[in-house]
Amino acid sequence: MVEITEVRVSLRNDEKLKAFVSVTLNDSFVVRGLKIIRGNSGLFVAMPSRKRPDGQHQDLAHPINDATRKYLTEKVMAEYERELAHPTIGHHSSSEEQHAC
């Protein structure tokens, strides 16, 4: 399984869009453009997407199984909660840095 080695959260003061998120995989590949959205049933992690000519949104990158989706969501939401509790200015936390603090 791929390891999420870093999560960067950029909080937003918006009714629906709560944060932009970037994740680093295996210290070697970054995926930008994830979003934390407040939907009708609570917060969720939206994958990077583009708007197609027909108006539908298409994910550019996304987990292809439930285990990876759950892992990604847990890591992103944990970092989002940490950022809400201790906001930083345009910075991030990685799992290694969190344990070092």
Phi and psi restraints in degrees (range 20) as a CNS / XPLOR table:
assign (resid 1 and name C) (resid 2 and name N)
       (resid 2 and name CA) (resid 2 and name C) 1.0 -71.0 20.0 2
assign (resid 2 and name N) (resid 2 and name CA)
       (resid 2 and name C) (resid 3 and name N) 1.0 146.6 20.0 2
assign (resid 2 and name C) (resid 3 and name N)
       (resid 3 and name CA) (resid 3 and name C) 1.0 -108.9 20.0 2
assign (resid 3 and name N) (resid 3 and name CA)
       (resid 3 and name C) (resid 4 and name N) 1.0 132.5 20.0 2
assign (resid 3 and name C) (resid 4 and name N)
       (resid 4 and name CA) (resid 4 and name C) 1.0 -85.8 20.0 2
assign (resid 4 and name N) (resid 4 and name CA)
       (resid 4 and name C) (resid 5 and name N) 1.0 111.4 20.0 2
assign (resid 4 and name C) (resid 5 and name N)
       (resid 5 and name CA) (resid 5 and name C) 1.0 -99.2 20.0 2
assign (resid 5 and name N) (resid 5 and name CA)
       (resid 5 and name C) (resid 6 and name N) 1.0 -12.1 20.0 2
assign (resid 5 and name C) (resid 6 and name N)
       (resid 6 and name CA) (resid 6 and name C) 1.0 -156.5 20.0 2
assign (resid 6 and name N) (resid 6 and name CA)
       (resid 6 and name C) (resid 7 and name N) 1.0 142.6 20.0 2
assign (resid 6 and name C) (resid 7 and name N)
       (resid 7 and name CA) (resid 7 and name C) 1.0 -131.8 20.0 2
assign (resid 7 and name N) (resid 7 and name CA)
       (resid 7 and name C) (resid 8 and name N) 1.0 125.8 20.0 2
assign (resid 7 and name C) (resid 8 and name N)
       (resid 8 and name CA) (resid 8 and name C) 1.0 -112.5 20.0 2
assign (resid 8 and name N) (resid 8 and name CA)
       (resid 8 and name C) (resid 9 and name N) 1.0 128.8 20.0 2
assign (resid 8 and name C) (resid 9 and name N)
       (resid 9 and name CA) (resid 9 and name C) 1.0 -119.6 20.0 2
assign (resid 9 and name N) (resid 9 and name CA)
       (resid 9 and name C) (resid 10 and name N) 1.0 128.7 20.0 2
assign (resid 9 and name C) (resid 10 and name N)
       (resid 10 and name CA) (resid 10 and name C) 1.0 -117.9 20.0 2
assign (resid 10 and name N) (resid 10 and name CA)
       (resid 10 and name C) (resid 11 and name N) 1.0 103.5 20.0 2
assign (resid 10 and name C) (resid 11 and name N)
       (resid 11 and name CA) (resid 11 and name C) 1.0 -65.4 20.0 2
assign (resid 11 and name N) (resid 11 and name CA)
       (resid 11 and name C) (resid 12 and name N) 1.0 147.4 20.0 2
assign (resid 11 and name C) (resid 12 and name N)
       (resid 12 and name CA) (resid 12 and name C) 1.0 -127.3 20.0 2
assign (resid 12 and name N) (resid 12 and name CA)
       (resid 12 and name C) (resid 13 and name N) 1.0 143.6 20.0 2
assign (resid 12 and name C) (resid 13 and name N)
       (resid 13 and name CA) (resid 13 and name C) 1.0 -98.9 20.0 2
assign (resid 13 and name N) (resid 13 and name CA)
       (resid 13 and name C) (resid 14 and name N) 1.0 77.1 20.0 2
assign (resid 13 and name C) (resid 14 and name N)
       (resid 14 and name CA) (resid 14 and name C) 1.0 -138.9 20.0 2
assign (resid 14 and name N) (resid 14 and name CA)
       (resid 14 and name C) (resid 15 and name N) 1.0 152.3 20.0 2
assign (resid 14 and name C) (resid 15 and name N)
       (resid 15 and name CA) (resid 15 and name C) 1.0 -62.0 20.0 2
assign (resid 15 and name N) (resid 15 and name CA)
       (resid 15 and name C) (resid 16 and name N) 1.0 -41.9 20.0 2
assign (resid 15 and name C) (resid 16 and name N)
       (resid 16 and name CA) (resid 16 and name C) 1.0 -105.3 20.0 2
assign (resid 16 and name N) (resid 16 and name CA)
       (resid 16 and name C) (resid 17 and name N) 1.0 -45.8 20.0 2
assign (resid 16 and name C) (resid 17 and name N)
       (resid 17 and name CA) (resid 17 and name C) 1.0 -83.2 20.0 2
assign (resid 17 and name N) (resid 17 and name CA)
       (resid 17 and name C) (resid 18 and name N) 1.0 111.7 20.0 2
assign (resid 17 and name C) (resid 18 and name N)
       (resid 18 and name CA) (resid 18 and name C) 1.0 -95.6 20.0 2
assign (resid 18 and name N) (resid 18 and name CA)
       (resid 18 and name C) (resid 19 and name N) 1.0 -28.5 20.0 2
assign (resid 18 and name C) (resid 19 and name N)
       (resid 19 and name CA) (resid 19 and name C) 1.0 -167.5 20.0 2
assign (resid 19 and name N) (resid 19 and name CA)
       (resid 19 and name C) (resid 20 and name N) 1.0 152.9 20.0 2
assign (resid 19 and name C) (resid 20 and name N)
       (resid 20 and name CA) (resid 20 and name C) 1.0 -98.8 20.0 2
assign (resid 20 and name N) (resid 20 and name CA)
       (resid 20 and name C) (resid 21 and name N) 1.0 147.1 20.0 2
assign (resid 20 and name C) (resid 21 and name N)
       (resid 21 and name CA) (resid 21 and name C) 1.0 -137.1 20.0 2
assign (resid 21 and name N) (resid 21 and name CA)
       (resid 21 and name C) (resid 22 and name N) 1.0 141.9 20.0 2
assign (resid 21 and name C) (resid 22 and name N)
       (resid 22 and name CA) (resid 22 and name C) 1.0 -122.5 20.0 2
assign (resid 22 and name N) (resid 22 and name CA)
       (resid 22 and name C) (resid 23 and name N) 1.0 140.8 20.0 2
assign (resid 22 and name C) (resid 23 and name N)
       (resid 23 and name CA) (resid 23 and name C) 1.0 -123.6 20.0 2
assign (resid 23 and name N) (resid 23 and name CA)
       (resid 23 and name C) (resid 24 and name N) 1.0 143.8 20.0 2
assign (resid 23 and name C) (resid 24 and name N)
       (resid 24 and name CA) (resid 24 and name C) 1.0 -108.6 20.0 2
assign (resid 24 and name N) (resid 24 and name CA)
       (resid 24 and name C) (resid 25 and name N) 1.0 131.9 20.0 2
assign (resid 24 and name C) (resid 25 and name N)
       (resid 25 and name CA) (resid 25 and name C) 1.0 -106.6 20.0 2
assign (resid 25 and name N) (resid 25 and name CA)
       (resid 25 and name C) (resid 26 and name N) 1.0 127.6 20.0 2
assign (resid 25 and name C) (resid 26 and name N)
       (resid 26 and name CA) (resid 26 and name C) 1.0 50.8 20.0 2
assign (resid 26 and name N) (resid 26 and name CA)
       (resid 26 and name C) (resid 27 and name N) 1.0 35.1 20.0 2
assign (resid 26 and name C) (resid 27 and name N)
       (resid 27 and name CA) (resid 27 and name C) 1.0 53.6 20.0 2
assign (resid 27 and name N) (resid 27 and name CA)
       (resid 27 and name C) (resid 28 and name N) 1.0 24.0 20.0 2
assign (resid 27 and name C) (resid 28 and name N)
       (resid 28 and name CA) (resid 28 and name C) 1.0 -144.4 20.0 2
assign (resid 28 and name N) (resid 28 and name CA)
       (resid 28 and name C) (resid 29 and name N) 1.0 -7.1 20.0 2
assign (resid 28 and name C) (resid 29 and name N)
       (resid 29 and name CA) (resid 29 and name C) 1.0 -146.1 20.0 2
assign (resid 29 and name N) (resid 29 and name CA)
       (resid 29 and name C) (resid 30 and name N) 1.0 126.0 20.0 2
assign (resid 29 and name C) (resid 30 and name N)
       (resid 30 and name CA) (resid 30 and name C) 1.0 -105.9 20.0 2
assign (resid 30 and name N) (resid 30 and name CA)
       (resid 30 and name C) (resid 31 and name N) 1.0 136.6 20.0 2
assign (resid 30 and name C) (resid 31 and name N)
       (resid 31 and name CA) (resid 31 and name C) 1.0 -117.8 20.0 2
assign (resid 31 and name N) (resid 31 and name CA)
       (resid 31 and name C) (resid 32 and name N) 1.0 117.2 20.0 2
assign (resid 31 and name C) (resid 32 and name N)
       (resid 32 and name CA) (resid 32 and name C) 1.0 -105.3 20.0 2
assign (resid 32 and name N) (resid 32 and name CA)
       (resid 32 and name C) (resid 33 and name N) 1.0 163.4 20.0 2
assign (resid 32 and name C) (resid 33 and name N)
       (resid 33 and name CA) (resid 33 and name C) 1.0 93.5 20.0 2
assign (resid 33 and name N) (resid 33 and name CA)
       (resid 33 and name C) (resid 34 and name N) 1.0 7.5 20.0 2
assign (resid 33 and name C) (resid 34 and name N)
       (resid 34 and name CA) (resid 34 and name C) 1.0 -70.5 20.0 2
assign (resid 34 and name N) (resid 34 and name CA)
       (resid 34 and name C) (resid 35 and name N) 1.0 154.3 20.0 2
assign (resid 34 and name C) (resid 35 and name N)
       (resid 35 and name CA) (resid 35 and name C) 1.0 -135.3 20.0 2
assign (resid 35 and name N) (resid 35 and name CA)
       (resid 35 and name C) (resid 36 and name N) 1.0 147.5 20.0 2
assign (resid 35 and name C) (resid 36 and name N)
       (resid 36 and name CA) (resid 36 and name C) 1.0 -103.2 20.0 2
assign (resid 36 and name N) (resid 36 and name CA)
       (resid 36 and name C) (resid 37 and name N) 1.0 120.4 20.0 2
assign (resid 36 and name C) (resid 37 and name N)
       (resid 37 and name CA) (resid 37 and name C) 1.0 -118.7 20.0 2
assign (resid 37 and name N) (resid 37 and name CA)
       (resid 37 and name C) (resid 38 and name N) 1.0 141.1 20.0 2
assign (resid 37 and name C) (resid 38 and name N)
       (resid 38 and name CA) (resid 38 and name C) 1.0 -92.5 20.0 2
assign (resid 38 and name N) (resid 38 and name CA)
       (resid 38 and name C) (resid 39 and name N) 1.0 111.1 20.0 2
assign (resid 38 and name C) (resid 39 and name N)
       (resid 39 and name CA) (resid 39 and name C) 1.0 -102.4 20.0 2
assign (resid 39 and name N) (resid 39 and name CA)
       (resid 39 and name C) (resid 40 and name N) 1.0 -172.0 20.0 2
assign (resid 39 and name C) (resid 40 and name N)
       (resid 40 and name CA) (resid 40 and name C) 1.0 -63.2 20.0 2
assign (resid 40 and name N) (resid 40 and name CA)
       (resid 40 and name C) (resid 41 and name N) 1.0 -29.3 20.0 2
assign (resid 40 and name C) (resid 41 and name N)
       (resid 41 and name CA) (resid 41 and name C) 1.0 -110.9 20.0 2
assign (resid 41 and name N) (resid 41 and name CA)
       (resid 41 and name C) (resid 42 and name N) 1.0 23.3 20.0 2
assign (resid 41 and name C) (resid 42 and name N)
       (resid 42 and name CA) (resid 42 and name C) 1.0 113.3 20.0 2
assign (resid 42 and name N) (resid 42 and name CA)
       (resid 42 and name C) (resid 43 and name N) 1.0 -167.0 20.0 2
assign (resid 42 and name C) (resid 43 and name N)
       (resid 43 and name CA) (resid 43 and name C) 1.0 -78.0 20.0 2
assign (resid 43 and name N) (resid 43 and name CA)
       (resid 43 and name C) (resid 44 and name N) 1.0 145.6 20.0 2
assign (resid 43 and name C) (resid 44 and name N)
       (resid 44 and name CA) (resid 44 and name C) 1.0 -149.0 20.0 2
assign (resid 44 and name N) (resid 44 and name CA)
       (resid 44 and name C) (resid 45 and name N) 1.0 159.8 20.0 2
assign (resid 44 and name C) (resid 45 and name N)
       (resid 45 and name CA) (resid 45 and name C) 1.0 -95.0 20.0 2
assign (resid 45 and name N) (resid 45 and name CA)
       (resid 45 and name C) (resid 46 and name N) 1.0 120.4 20.0 2
assign (resid 45 and name C) (resid 46 and name N)
       (resid 46 and name CA) (resid 46 and name C) 1.0 -99.5 20.0 2
assign (resid 46 and name N) (resid 46 and name CA)
       (resid 46 and name C) (resid 47 and name N) 1.0 136.6 20.0 2
assign (resid 46 and name C) (resid 47 and name N)
       (resid 47 and name CA) (resid 47 and name C) 1.0 -77.8 20.0 2
assign (resid 47 and name N) (resid 47 and name CA)
       (resid 47 and name C) (resid 48 and name N) 1.0 159.1 20.0 2
assign (resid 47 and name C) (resid 48 and name N)
       (resid 48 and name CA) (resid 48 and name C) 1.0 -58.8 20.0 2
assign (resid 48 and name N) (resid 48 and name CA)
       (resid 48 and name C) (resid 49 and name N) 1.0 137.0 20.0 2
assign (resid 48 and name C) (resid 49 and name N)
       (resid 49 and name CA) (resid 49 and name C) 1.0 -146.1 20.0 2
assign (resid 49 and name N) (resid 49 and name CA)
       (resid 49 and name C) (resid 50 and name N) 1.0 168.3 20.0 2
assign (resid 49 and name C) (resid 50 and name N)
       (resid 50 and name CA) (resid 50 and name C) 1.0 -130.4 20.0 2
assign (resid 50 and name N) (resid 50 and name CA)
       (resid 50 and name C) (resid 51 and name N) 1.0 155.1 20.0 2
assign (resid 50 and name C) (resid 51 and name N)
       (resid 51 and name CA) (resid 51 and name C) 1.0 -90.5 20.0 2
assign (resid 51 and name N) (resid 51 and name CA)
       (resid 51 and name C) (resid 52 and name N) 1.0 124.4 20.0 2
assign (resid 51 and name C) (resid 52 and name N)
       (resid 52 and name CA) (resid 52 and name C) 1.0 -79.6 20.0 2
assign (resid 52 and name N) (resid 52 and name CA)
       (resid 52 and name C) (resid 53 and name N) 1.0 163.0 20.0 2
assign (resid 52 and name C) (resid 53 and name N)
       (resid 53 and name CA) (resid 53 and name C) 1.0 -56.6 20.0 2
assign (resid 53 and name N) (resid 53 and name CA)
       (resid 53 and name C) (resid 54 and name N) 1.0 -27.4 20.0 2
assign (resid 53 and name C) (resid 54 and name N)
       (resid 54 and name CA) (resid 54 and name C) 1.0 -83.3 20.0 2
assign (resid 54 and name N) (resid 54 and name CA)
       (resid 54 and name C) (resid 55 and name N) 1.0 3.5 20.0 2
assign (resid 54 and name C) (resid 55 and name N)
       (resid 55 and name CA) (resid 55 and name C) 1.0 92.6 20.0 2
assign (resid 55 and name N) (resid 55 and name CA)
       (resid 55 and name C) (resid 56 and name N) 1.0 -12.9 20.0 2
assign (resid 55 and name C) (resid 56 and name N)
       (resid 56 and name CA) (resid 56 and name C) 1.0 -76.1 20.0 2
assign (resid 56 and name N) (resid 56 and name CA)
       (resid 56 and name C) (resid 57 and name N) 1.0 153.0 20.0 2
assign (resid 56 and name C) (resid 57 and name N)
       (resid 57 and name CA) (resid 57 and name C) 1.0 -97.5 20.0 2
assign (resid 57 and name N) (resid 57 and name CA)
       (resid 57 and name C) (resid 58 and name N) 1.0 138.4 20.0 2
assign (resid 57 and name C) (resid 58 and name N)
       (resid 58 and name CA) (resid 58 and name C) 1.0 -121.5 20.0 2
assign (resid 58 and name N) (resid 58 and name CA)
       (resid 58 and name C) (resid 59 and name N) 1.0 126.7 20.0 2
assign (resid 58 and name C) (resid 59 and name N)
       (resid 59 and name CA) (resid 59 and name C) 1.0 -63.5 20.0 2
assign (resid 59 and name N) (resid 59 and name CA)
       (resid 59 and name C) (resid 60 and name N) 1.0 137.0 20.0 2
assign (resid 59 and name C) (resid 60 and name N)
       (resid 60 and name CA) (resid 60 and name C) 1.0 -87.8 20.0 2
assign (resid 60 and name N) (resid 60 and name CA)
       (resid 60 and name C) (resid 61 and name N) 1.0 -31.9 20.0 2
assign (resid 60 and name C) (resid 61 and name N)
       (resid 61 and name CA) (resid 61 and name C) 1.0 -148.1 20.0 2
assign (resid 61 and name N) (resid 61 and name CA)
       (resid 61 and name C) (resid 62 and name N) 1.0 139.8 20.0 2
assign (resid 61 and name C) (resid 62 and name N)
       (resid 62 and name CA) (resid 62 and name C) 1.0 -164.5 20.0 2
assign (resid 62 and name N) (resid 62 and name CA)
       (resid 62 and name C) (resid 63 and name N) 1.0 155.0 20.0 2
assign (resid 62 and name C) (resid 63 and name N)
       (resid 63 and name CA) (resid 63 and name C) 1.0 -64.6 20.0 2
assign (resid 63 and name N) (resid 63 and name CA)
       (resid 63 and name C) (resid 64 and name N) 1.0 147.8 20.0 2
assign (resid 63 and name C) (resid 64 and name N)
       (resid 64 and name CA) (resid 64 and name C) 1.0 -108.4 20.0 2
assign (resid 64 and name N) (resid 64 and name CA)
       (resid 64 and name C) (resid 65 and name N) 1.0 5.1 20.0 2
assign (resid 64 and name C) (resid 65 and name N)
       (resid 65 and name CA) (resid 65 and name C) 1.0 -145.3 20.0 2
assign (resid 65 and name N) (resid 65 and name CA)
       (resid 65 and name C) (resid 66 and name N) 1.0 160.7 20.0 2
assign (resid 65 and name C) (resid 66 and name N)
       (resid 66 and name CA) (resid 66 and name C) 1.0 -63.7 20.0 2
assign (resid 66 and name N) (resid 66 and name CA)
       (resid 66 and name C) (resid 67 and name N) 1.0 -37.6 20.0 2
assign (resid 66 and name C) (resid 67 and name N)
       (resid 67 and name CA) (resid 67 and name C) 1.0 -62.6 20.0 2
assign (resid 67 and name N) (resid 67 and name CA)
       (resid 67 and name C) (resid 68 and name N) 1.0 -43.8 20.0 2
assign (resid 67 and name C) (resid 68 and name N)
       (resid 68 and name CA) (resid 68 and name C) 1.0 -69.7 20.0 2
assign (resid 68 and name N) (resid 68 and name CA)
       (resid 68 and name C) (resid 69 and name N) 1.0 -38.8 20.0 2
assign (resid 68 and name C) (resid 69 and name N)
       (resid 69 and name CA) (resid 69 and name C) 1.0 -62.2 20.0 2
assign (resid 69 and name N) (resid 69 and name CA)
       (resid 69 and name C) (resid 70 and name N) 1.0 -43.2 20.0 2
assign (resid 69 and name C) (resid 70 and name N)
       (resid 70 and name CA) (resid 70 and name C) 1.0 -63.1 20.0 2
assign (resid 70 and name N) (resid 70 and name CA)
       (resid 70 and name C) (resid 71 and name N) 1.0 -46.1 20.0 2
assign (resid 70 and name C) (resid 71 and name N)
       (resid 71 and name CA) (resid 71 and name C) 1.0 -59.6 20.0 2
assign (resid 71 and name N) (resid 71 and name CA)
       (resid 71 and name C) (resid 72 and name N) 1.0 -48.4 20.0 2
assign (resid 71 and name C) (resid 72 and name N)
       (resid 72 and name CA) (resid 72 and name C) 1.0 -60.1 20.0 2
assign (resid 72 and name N) (resid 72 and name CA)
       (resid 72 and name C) (resid 73 and name N) 1.0 -48.0 20.0 2
assign (resid 72 and name C) (resid 73 and name N)
       (resid 73 and name CA) (resid 73 and name C) 1.0 -61.4 20.0 2
assign (resid 73 and name N) (resid 73 and name CA)
       (resid 73 and name C) (resid 74 and name N) 1.0 -44.1 20.0 2
assign (resid 73 and name C) (resid 74 and name N)
       (resid 74 and name CA) (resid 74 and name C) 1.0 -62.5 20.0 2
assign (resid 74 and name N) (resid 74 and name CA)
       (resid 74 and name C) (resid 75 and name N) 1.0 -44.3 20.0 2
assign (resid 74 and name C) (resid 75 and name N)
       (resid 75 and name CA) (resid 75 and name C) 1.0 -65.1 20.0 2
assign (resid 75 and name N) (resid 75 and name CA)
       (resid 75 and name C) (resid 76 and name N) 1.0 -45.3 20.0 2
assign (resid 75 and name C) (resid 76 and name N)
       (resid 76 and name CA) (resid 76 and name C) 1.0 -66.2 20.0 2
assign (resid 76 and name N) (resid 76 and name CA)
       (resid 76 and name C) (resid 77 and name N) 1.0 -46.1 20.0 2
assign (resid 76 and name C) (resid 77 and name N)
       (resid 77 and name CA) (resid 77 and name C) 1.0 -67.7 20.0 2
assign (resid 77 and name N) (resid 77 and name CA)
       (resid 77 and name C) (resid 78 and name N) 1.0 -35.0 20.0 2
assign (resid 77 and name C) (resid 78 and name N)
       (resid 78 and name CA) (resid 78 and name C) 1.0 -62.9 20.0 2
assign (resid 78 and name N) (resid 78 and name CA)
       (resid 78 and name C) (resid 79 and name N) 1.0 -43.2 20.0 2
assign (resid 78 and name C) (resid 79 and name N)
       (resid 79 and name CA) (resid 79 and name C) 1.0 -68.5 20.0 2
assign (resid 79 and name N) (resid 79 and name CA)
       (resid 79 and name C) (resid 80 and name N) 1.0 -37.5 20.0 2
assign (resid 79 and name C) (resid 80 and name N)
       (resid 80 and name CA) (resid 80 and name C) 1.0 -59.6 20.0 2
assign (resid 80 and name N) (resid 80 and name CA)
       (resid 80 and name C) (resid 81 and name N) 1.0 -46.2 20.0 2
assign (resid 80 and name C) (resid 81 and name N)
       (resid 81 and name CA) (resid 81 and name C) 1.0 -63.0 20.0 2
assign (resid 81 and name N) (resid 81 and name CA)
       (resid 81 and name C) (resid 82 and name N) 1.0 -40.6 20.0 2
assign (resid 81 and name C) (resid 82 and name N)
       (resid 82 and name CA) (resid 82 and name C) 1.0 -62.5 20.0 2
assign (resid 82 and name N) (resid 82 and name CA)
       (resid 82 and name C) (resid 83 and name N) 1.0 -42.3 20.0 2
assign (resid 82 and name C) (resid 83 and name N)
       (resid 83 and name CA) (resid 83 and name C) 1.0 -65.7 20.0 2
assign (resid 83 and name N) (resid 83 and name CA)
       (resid 83 and name C) (resid 84 and name N) 1.0 -38.6 20.0 2
assign (resid 83 and name C) (resid 84 and name N)
       (resid 84 and name CA) (resid 84 and name C) 1.0 -62.6 20.0 2
assign (resid 84 and name N) (resid 84 and name CA)
       (resid 84 and name C) (resid 85 and name N) 1.0 -39.6 20.0 2
assign (resid 84 and name C) (resid 85 and name N)
       (resid 85 and name CA) (resid 85 and name C) 1.0 -73.5 20.0 2
assign (resid 85 and name N) (resid 85 and name CA)
       (resid 85 and name C) (resid 86 and name N) 1.0 -34.5 20.0 2
assign (resid 85 and name C) (resid 86 and name N)
       (resid 86 and name CA) (resid 86 and name C) 1.0 -139.4 20.0 2
assign (resid 86 and name N) (resid 86 and name CA)
       (resid 86 and name C) (resid 87 and name N) 1.0 74.3 20.0 2
assign (resid 86 and name C) (resid 87 and name N)
       (resid 87 and name CA) (resid 87 and name C) 1.0 -59.6 20.0 2
assign (resid 87 and name N) (resid 87 and name CA)
       (resid 87 and name C) (resid 88 and name N) 1.0 138.7 20.0 2
assign (resid 87 and name C) (resid 88 and name N)
       (resid 88 and name CA) (resid 88 and name C) 1.0 -114.5 20.0 2
assign (resid 88 and name N) (resid 88 and name CA)
       (resid 88 and name C) (resid 89 and name N) 1.0 164.7 20.0 2
assign (resid 88 and name C) (resid 89 and name N)
       (resid 89 and name CA) (resid 89 and name C) 1.0 -98.4 20.0 2
assign (resid 89 and name N) (resid 89 and name CA)
       (resid 89 and name C) (resid 90 and name N) 1.0 102.0 20.0 2
assign (resid 89 and name C) (resid 90 and name N)
       (resid 90 and name CA) (resid 90 and name C) 1.0 59.8 20.0 2
assign (resid 90 and name N) (resid 90 and name CA)
       (resid 90 and name C) (resid 91 and name N) 1.0 27.5 20.0 2
assign (resid 90 and name C) (resid 91 and name N)
       (resid 91 and name CA) (resid 91 and name C) 1.0 -117.1 20.0 2
assign (resid 91 and name N) (resid 91 and name CA)
       (resid 91 and name C) (resid 92 and name N) 1.0 -169.4 20.0 2
assign (resid 91 and name C) (resid 92 and name N)
       (resid 92 and name CA) (resid 92 and name C) 1.0 -146.4 20.0 2
assign (resid 92 and name N) (resid 92 and name CA)
       (resid 92 and name C) (resid 93 and name N) 1.0 176.8 20.0 2
assign (resid 92 and name C) (resid 93 and name N)
       (resid 93 and name CA) (resid 93 and name C) 1.0 -136.4 20.0 2
assign (resid 93 and name N) (resid 93 and name CA)
       (resid 93 and name C) (resid 94 and name N) 1.0 141.8 20.0 2
assign (resid 93 and name C) (resid 94 and name N)
       (resid 94 and name CA) (resid 94 and name C) 1.0 -115.8 20.0 2
assign (resid 94 and name N) (resid 94 and name CA)
       (resid 94 and name C) (resid 95 and name N) 1.0 165.8 20.0 2
assign (resid 94 and name C) (resid 95 and name N)
       (resid 95 and name CA) (resid 95 and name C) 1.0 -61.5 20.0 2
assign (resid 95 and name N) (resid 95 and name CA)
       (resid 95 and name C) (resid 96 and name N) 1.0 -35.0 20.0 2
assign (resid 95 and name C) (resid 96 and name N)
       (resid 96 and name CA) (resid 96 and name C) 1.0 -68.0 20.0 2
assign (resid 96 and name N) (resid 96 and name CA)
       (resid 96 and name C) (resid 97 and name N) 1.0 -42.7 20.0 2
assign (resid 96 and name C) (resid 97 and name N)
       (resid 97 and name CA) (resid 97 and name C) 1.0 -66.8 20.0 2
assign (resid 97 and name N) (resid 97 and name CA)
       (resid 97 and name C) (resid 98 and name N) 1.0 -36.1 20.0 2
assign (resid 97 and name C) (resid 98 and name N)
       (resid 98 and name CA) (resid 98 and name C) 1.0 -64.6 20.0 2
assign (resid 98 and name N) (resid 98 and name CA)
       (resid 98 and name C) (resid 99 and name N) 1.0 -37.4 20.0 2
assign (resid 98 and name C) (resid 99 and name N)
       (resid 99 and name CA) (resid 99 and name C) 1.0 -74.6 20.0 2
assign (resid 99 and name N) (resid 99 and name CA)
       (resid 99 and name C) (resid 100 and name N) 1.0 -23.9 20.0 2
assign (resid 99 and name C) (resid 100 and name N)
       (resid 100 and name CA) (resid 100 and name C) 1.0 -78.0 20.0 2
assign (resid 100 and name N) (resid 100 and name CA)
       (resid 100 and name C) (resid 101 and name N) 1.0 -21.5 20.0 2
